[in-house]
């Protein structure tokens, strides 16, 4: 399941029965720069009981770390 949010694609996936995670990447596929280090995507390390909870957590992280998830342009 993929959700668009504020210029990011959030992909939820099940990593074990009932253990939902989320992967964040830019919609334009440019890398994420976190403290100067480039990443193609960022995976959230929390296991949620369903896909919607994983997506909500990913949205929270996008909002919270907006300044740190910027490209080095």
VENPENOR-V584873 format. One record per helix or strand of 3 or more residues. SS is the DSSP state (H for helix, E for strand). FROM is the first residue (numbers start at 1). TO is the last residue. If there is no record, write none. Layout:
SS/FROM/TO  SS/FROM/TO
This chain:
E/2/5  E/8/14  E/20/26  E/32/34  E/37/39  H/51/64
